[in-house]
Amino acid sequence: MIKLEKFDTSDYDRLVSWINSENLMYVFSAKLFIFPITHSQLNTYTNNLNRIVYKVIHINSNLIIGHAELNNINFIDKNARICRVLIGDANFRNKGYGSQIINELVRIAFEKMDLHRLDLGVYDFNKNAIRCYQKCGFEIEGLLKENIKIRQEYWSTYNMSILNNKKIC
């Protein structure tokens, strides 16, 4: 079981240690950051008013195991985007915590924020994440073919969404 709490400056070093390669940084955040991630970059990132950044806490151990975010929050159109979901502590990967994080983000967005729609982007090669999102009720809306250039390679991104009338995992 997990809970989400506000990500703050005391969490910066942990996130920086988890994002220990340029490739992982791109998978985590596309081109939002420049490797290596710095406190200055994280200050800019966390001060965005349309973004709520969370640390993920494993309830039984009280360890911080991950990171997640609601971004592009729009209360007029009642939608937001799930971004930068990461199980940073490798000991907690592939154990179902990703689904719990998505479930909690969906619950916050739909129940607490009264949003109607959530979406997310996921690279087409990230099969585990795609399965997780589908398990939680997200549907693929389309594929943005080769929409981002990482080094000398183009990556494609699926856009996925869920509406407030869907059953969450």
Backbone bond lengths (Angstrom), bond angles and torsions (degrees), N, CA, C in turn:
res aa  C-N    CA-C-N  psi(-1)  N-CA   C-N-CA  omega(-1)  CA-C   N-CA-C  phi
1 M - - - 1.449 - - 1.531 109.59 -
2 I 1.343 115.00 145.57 1.470 120.42 -178.09 1.523 110.43 -129.96
3 K 1.318 114.92 164.88 1.461 121.14 168.48 1.519 107.54 -139.53
4 L 1.315 115.59 155.78 1.460 121.59 178.78 1.515 108.81 -108.99
5 E 1.330 115.15 133.91 1.457 121.63 174.70 1.517 108.34 -131.96
6 K 1.313 115.46 158.89 1.459 121.06 -178.11 1.531 111.21 -57.80
7 F 1.304 115.55 131.67 1.466 124.54 175.12 1.528 106.84 -78.95
8 D 1.337 116.98 131.32 1.469 119.43 -179.88 1.528 110.05 -137.64
9 T 1.321 115.84 -175.40 1.468 120.73 -174.18 1.521 112.71 -59.33
10 S 1.316 117.77 -27.33 1.468 119.52 178.75 1.532 111.89 -69.41
11 D 1.322 117.19 -12.08 1.469 122.02 -179.51 1.534 112.78 -97.36
12 Y 1.321 117.23 -6.27 1.463 120.59 -174.17 1.529 112.99 -58.66
13 D 1.313 117.27 -50.96 1.469 119.84 -175.12 1.527 111.82 -61.58
14 R 1.311 116.72 -36.99 1.468 120.50 179.38 1.524 110.18 -62.90
15 L 1.350 116.45 -48.37 1.463 119.30 -179.93 1.525 110.85 -62.76
16 V 1.317 117.16 -42.12 1.469 120.92 178.26 1.533 110.04 -58.97
17 S 1.331 117.69 -40.88 1.475 120.66 -179.79 1.529 111.44 -68.00
18 W 1.316 117.65 -32.40 1.470 120.56 178.73 1.517 111.71 -71.28
19 I 1.322 117.37 -36.38 1.467 121.46 -178.25 1.528 107.13 -90.19
20 N 1.326 115.07 75.63 1.466 121.27 -169.44 1.527 114.13 -98.62
21 S 1.328 116.96 10.39 1.461 119.44 174.41 1.525 109.11 -147.46
22 E 1.301 115.28 153.93 1.458 120.12 179.58 1.526 110.41 -63.67
23 N 1.328 117.60 -38.48 1.460 120.64 179.87 1.529 111.10 -62.72
24 L 1.333 117.36 -45.73 1.462 120.54 178.09 1.526 110.35 -62.29
25 M 1.323 117.16 -38.10 1.456 119.86 178.36 1.524 110.50 -59.90
26 Y 1.342 117.39 -42.87 1.464 120.32 179.53 1.527 111.44 -65.41
27 V 1.327 117.80 -41.26 1.464 120.90 177.91 1.526 109.66 -63.87
28 F 1.325 116.95 -40.72 1.457 123.05 -178.86 1.516 112.83 -70.56
29 S 1.333 116.98 -42.10 1.464 118.82 -167.16 1.522 115.29 -139.06
30 A 1.318 117.97 12.22 1.465 121.33 -176.09 1.532 108.56 54.43
31 K 1.317 117.09 -121.22 1.465 120.10 -177.31 1.529 112.47 -111.65
32 L 1.336 116.71 23.16 1.460 120.52 179.86 1.527 111.06 -65.04
33 F 1.330 116.18 -36.58 1.464 121.23 -178.27 1.518 110.35 -115.55
34 I 1.324 114.93 164.35 1.461 122.59 171.68 1.518 106.19 -112.84
35 F 1.330 115.90 130.83 1.463 120.53 -177.83 1.523 110.76 -77.23
36 P 1.330 117.14 138.07 1.462 127.67 -5.09 1.530 110.68 -79.17
37 I 1.332 114.93 149.08 1.457 120.77 179.60 1.528 109.27 -65.39
38 T 1.322 116.01 137.06 1.465 121.80 -177.87 1.534 110.34 -116.91
39 H 1.314 115.64 166.04 1.466 120.88 176.16 1.529 110.56 -61.38
40 S 1.304 117.28 -37.86 1.459 120.98 178.94 1.528 110.82 -61.00
41 Q 1.331 116.95 -44.62 1.458 120.23 177.53 1.532 110.60 -62.83
42 L 1.322 116.37 -40.40 1.464 120.35 -179.66 1.527 111.45 -68.12
43 N 1.329 118.43 -34.03 1.467 121.00 174.95 1.522 110.65 -60.87
44 T 1.314 116.62 -46.76 1.462 120.85 178.37 1.524 110.54 -61.54
45 Y 1.313 115.88 -44.98 1.468 123.18 -179.60 1.527 111.72 -59.63
46 T 1.306 118.04 -47.61 1.465 120.94 -174.89 1.524 113.23 -78.26
47 N 1.321 117.99 -16.05 1.466 120.83 -179.15 1.522 113.70 -89.52
48 N 1.312 118.30 6.01 1.457 122.36 176.89 1.529 108.72 -74.02
49 L 1.321 117.99 123.14 1.467 122.11 -174.61 1.526 113.83 -71.98
50 N 1.324 118.34 -17.62 1.465 121.65 178.71 1.521 112.44 -94.48
51 R 1.320 116.55 18.02 1.464 121.21 -173.75 1.527 108.87 -135.02
52 I 1.334 115.79 136.61 1.464 121.25 170.42 1.527 106.49 -119.08
53 V 1.327 115.59 119.67 1.456 121.61 -175.97 1.530 108.58 -106.34
54 Y 1.327 115.28 134.20 1.459 121.55 -176.36 1.522 111.75 -122.18
55 K 1.333 114.87 150.52 1.452 120.98 162.96 1.529 105.62 -100.74
56 V 1.323 115.83 149.39 1.456 121.90 -178.55 1.520 107.90 -104.71
57 I 1.316 115.89 123.58 1.463 121.53 -177.25 1.512 109.49 -112.47
58 H 1.327 115.64 127.71 1.461 122.13 173.59 1.525 106.98 -77.04
59 I 1.319 116.83 116.91 1.466 120.75 -170.53 1.527 112.56 -63.08
60 N 1.325 118.46 -45.61 1.475 120.62 -175.54 1.523 113.20 -63.36
61 S 1.319 116.92 -40.18 1.464 120.22 -176.74 1.526 112.63 -98.92
62 N 1.331 116.75 -14.59 1.458 123.44 -175.27 1.533 112.65 63.53
63 L 1.332 116.54 19.90 1.462 121.58 177.00 1.521 109.90 -85.48
64 I 1.316 115.80 145.11 1.462 120.79 172.95 1.519 106.67 -85.59
65 I 1.342 114.91 118.49 1.463 119.74 -172.49 1.516 113.88 -113.99
66 G 1.332 117.13 -9.88 1.454 116.79 -175.61 1.510 114.22 -166.68
67 H 1.325 113.03 -168.19 1.456 123.39 -170.73 1.527 107.75 -146.98
68 A 1.323 117.05 145.87 1.465 121.08 176.99 1.526 108.78 -159.09
69 E 1.333 115.03 166.59 1.463 117.95 -174.04 1.522 110.93 -156.25
70 L 1.309 115.65 144.59 1.462 123.28 163.59 1.516 106.27 -106.48
71 N 1.323 116.55 128.43 1.459 121.70 -173.29 1.528 109.69 -131.18
72 N 1.312 115.93 166.84 1.463 122.05 179.36 1.528 111.03 50.76
73 I 1.315 116.00 42.63 1.458 120.98 -177.47 1.526 108.79 -69.97
74 N 1.326 115.38 125.17 1.458 122.05 -176.39 1.526 107.75 -129.60
75 F 1.322 116.26 102.13 1.468 120.61 -178.04 1.520 112.70 -77.20
76 I 1.305 118.56 -17.61 1.468 120.88 177.11 1.521 109.79 -73.67
77 D 1.341 116.66 -50.68 1.460 120.67 179.28 1.530 112.33 -89.37
78 K 1.338 115.88 -4.26 1.475 123.13 175.85 1.531 112.65 60.49
79 N 1.342 115.87 51.61 1.452 119.46 176.55 1.519 110.89 -144.33
80 A 1.318 114.10 165.56 1.469 121.74 178.14 1.519 108.12 -158.46
81 R 1.314 114.85 174.08 1.467 121.42 -178.78 1.522 108.86 -125.21
82 I 1.319 116.17 132.76 1.461 121.44 172.58 1.525 107.43 -82.43
83 C 1.331 115.61 130.58 1.468 120.35 -177.05 1.528 110.31 -139.88
84 R 1.312 114.13 160.71 1.456 123.49 168.45 1.529 113.71 46.75
85 V 1.334 114.58 55.67 1.466 121.06 175.22 1.520 107.25 -90.19
86 L 1.321 115.87 129.33 1.466 120.52 -176.31 1.522 109.93 -148.95
87 I 1.328 116.15 130.05 1.460 120.84 164.82 1.519 103.79 -92.72
88 G 1.313 116.52 99.09 1.459 121.49 -173.51 1.509 113.70 -77.05
89 D 1.318 116.45 -34.37 1.463 121.16 179.42 1.525 108.19 -82.90
90 A 1.331 116.80 110.07 1.464 121.91 -174.93 1.527 113.16 -57.71
91 N 1.324 118.38 -26.07 1.465 121.11 179.29 1.526 112.59 -66.02
92 F 1.321 117.69 -15.38 1.464 121.45 -177.05 1.526 113.02 -109.18
93 R 1.325 117.16 5.70 1.467 120.58 179.24 1.528 110.89 -78.56
94 N 1.320 114.60 152.95 1.468 123.33 177.26 1.527 112.62 59.04
95 K 1.328 116.20 35.78 1.469 121.22 179.51 1.522 111.96 -128.19
96 G 1.324 117.17 14.43 1.458 120.94 176.69 1.512 115.48 91.27
97 Y 1.319 118.02 1.02 1.466 119.36 -178.56 1.527 112.51 -71.14
98 G 1.327 117.18 -28.41 1.460 119.91 176.72 1.521 111.08 -59.27
99 S 1.330 116.92 -44.87 1.472 120.81 177.53 1.518 110.99 -62.90
100 Q 1.307 117.02 -37.95 1.466 119.69 178.79 1.528 111.18 -65.69
101 I 1.323 116.25 -38.96 1.470 119.90 178.22 1.526 109.94 -64.08
102 I 1.321 117.04 -47.84 1.461 120.49 -179.57 1.527 109.67 -61.84
103 N 1.328 116.64 -44.35 1.459 121.35 178.17 1.528 110.59 -56.21
104 E 1.314 117.80 -44.51 1.461 121.31 -178.34 1.533 111.25 -69.32
105 L 1.320 118.15 -39.31 1.465 120.79 176.48 1.531 110.84 -62.82
106 V 1.333 116.16 -41.95 1.461 120.67 178.17 1.527 110.01 -63.98
107 R 1.317 117.23 -43.53 1.459 121.35 179.40 1.539 110.86 -60.56
108 I 1.321 115.92 -47.39 1.473 119.94 178.97 1.525 110.12 -59.49
109 A 1.327 116.41 -47.70 1.464 120.41 -176.25 1.526 111.85 -64.86
110 F 1.323 117.42 -42.72 1.459 120.12 -174.72 1.523 112.83 -85.76
111 E 1.318 117.54 -40.73 1.466 119.82 -175.49 1.522 113.13 -88.60
112 K 1.318 117.35 -44.46 1.466 119.76 -176.29 1.527 112.85 -87.14
113 M 1.333 116.70 -36.27 1.463 120.50 -176.02 1.525 112.32 -99.60
114 D 1.318 116.97 -8.02 1.465 123.39 179.51 1.528 112.40 56.19
115 L 1.322 116.40 39.68 1.459 120.40 176.46 1.525 109.91 -81.60
116 H 1.321 115.54 159.98 1.463 121.49 -179.65 1.529 112.43 -101.77
117 R 1.330 116.80 -31.10 1.471 120.66 -171.99 1.513 110.42 -140.84
118 L 1.333 115.05 140.36 1.461 122.87 170.58 1.516 107.71 -125.33
119 D 1.315 115.74 143.99 1.453 118.42 171.44 1.517 109.34 -136.71
120 L 1.310 115.19 174.01 1.466 121.62 179.75 1.515 108.39 -159.14
121 G 1.307 115.21 161.80 1.454 121.64 173.86 1.519 108.85 -117.90
122 V 1.322 115.65 139.94 1.463 120.40 179.91 1.524 108.26 -142.24
123 Y 1.316 115.95 134.08 1.460 119.26 178.88 1.520 110.37 -64.09
124 D 1.330 116.17 142.84 1.462 120.89 -173.88 1.524 113.51 -63.37
125 F 1.313 118.02 -20.68 1.473 120.31 179.64 1.525 112.54 -86.16
126 N 1.315 118.41 -7.45 1.469 122.16 -176.72 1.536 109.32 -89.21
127 K 1.323 115.37 69.86 1.472 122.56 -173.07 1.526 112.53 -61.47
128 N 1.331 118.14 -38.80 1.466 119.85 179.65 1.523 111.18 -62.64
129 A 1.309 116.83 -43.31 1.467 120.28 179.37 1.526 110.57 -65.69
130 I 1.315 117.76 -41.63 1.470 120.91 179.21 1.525 110.12 -59.74
131 R 1.328 116.84 -45.62 1.480 120.02 178.20 1.521 111.00 -61.82
132 C 1.313 117.37 -41.45 1.460 121.53 178.68 1.523 110.25 -59.65
133 Y 1.318 116.98 -48.81 1.460 120.63 -177.85 1.526 111.07 -64.17
134 Q 1.328 116.77 -40.42 1.466 119.80 178.02 1.528 110.78 -64.89
135 K 1.310 117.18 -40.52 1.464 121.24 177.12 1.529 110.91 -58.01
136 C 1.317 116.70 -33.30 1.461 122.29 -178.77 1.526 112.64 -87.21
137 G 1.320 117.69 4.73 1.457 120.75 174.23 1.512 115.90 101.08
138 F 1.327 118.42 0.05 1.458 120.90 177.45 1.525 109.50 -74.65
139 E 1.308 115.20 144.39 1.461 121.85 178.08 1.517 109.45 -117.97
140 I 1.321 115.00 145.28 1.468 120.17 176.70 1.525 108.16 -74.10
141 E 1.328 116.07 126.05 1.463 121.80 177.27 1.521 111.62 -94.56
142 G 1.318 115.74 -30.50 1.447 118.23 -178.34 1.513 111.40 174.81
143 L 1.311 115.13 168.40 1.457 122.61 179.80 1.519 108.92 -113.94
144 L 1.315 116.20 123.20 1.456 121.79 172.26 1.524 106.53 -89.46
145 K 1.313 116.08 101.89 1.464 121.21 -173.03 1.523 111.03 -72.15
146 E 1.323 114.36 126.18 1.467 122.00 174.57 1.530 111.56 44.18
147 N 1.337 115.63 51.50 1.458 120.72 -174.48 1.526 114.79 -88.67
148 I 1.319 117.10 -7.98 1.463 119.26 178.80 1.530 108.60 -138.21
149 K 1.324 115.18 138.21 1.454 120.28 178.84 1.526 108.55 -104.37
150 I 1.304 115.35 117.93 1.462 122.70 177.22 1.527 106.49 -112.70
151 R 1.319 114.34 114.96 1.467 121.35 -171.68 1.528 108.52 54.88
152 Q 1.307 118.55 -118.97 1.469 121.50 -178.56 1.529 112.31 -105.98
153 E 1.326 116.82 19.34 1.456 121.29 -174.45 1.539 109.60 -126.27
154 Y 1.318 115.79 143.42 1.456 120.49 175.68 1.520 109.92 -97.80
155 W 1.333 115.85 136.15 1.464 122.29 177.95 1.522 108.50 -113.10
156 S 1.338 115.74 145.79 1.453 122.32 177.71 1.527 109.68 -106.19
157 T 1.324 115.77 148.46 1.465 121.68 -174.14 1.524 110.66 -126.84
158 Y 1.335 115.49 128.19 1.464 119.87 169.03 1.519 108.74 -82.32
159 N 1.330 116.90 138.11 1.459 121.03 167.06 1.517 106.57 -99.50
160 M 1.328 115.73 131.19 1.461 122.18 -179.20 1.524 107.92 -127.47
161 S 1.338 115.89 151.56 1.462 118.56 179.50 1.525 111.06 -147.39
162 I 1.326 113.45 165.09 1.456 122.70 174.03 1.522 106.90 -143.31
163 L 1.330 115.07 142.52 1.461 121.10 176.86 1.508 109.98 -105.05
164 N 1.305 116.17 158.50 1.464 122.11 -175.37 1.524 112.71 -64.88
165 N 1.332 118.93 -8.61 1.455 120.71 177.95 1.522 113.15 -95.13
166 K 1.324 117.48 8.23 1.469 122.12 179.35 1.521 110.48 -94.49
167 K 1.320 115.50 153.63 1.472 120.58 173.87 1.522 107.88 -79.60
168 I 1.334 116.66 131.71 1.464 119.87 178.63 1.515 109.19 -94.37
169 C 1.342 116.10 160.45 1.462 120.23 -175.73 1.512 112.32 -74.82
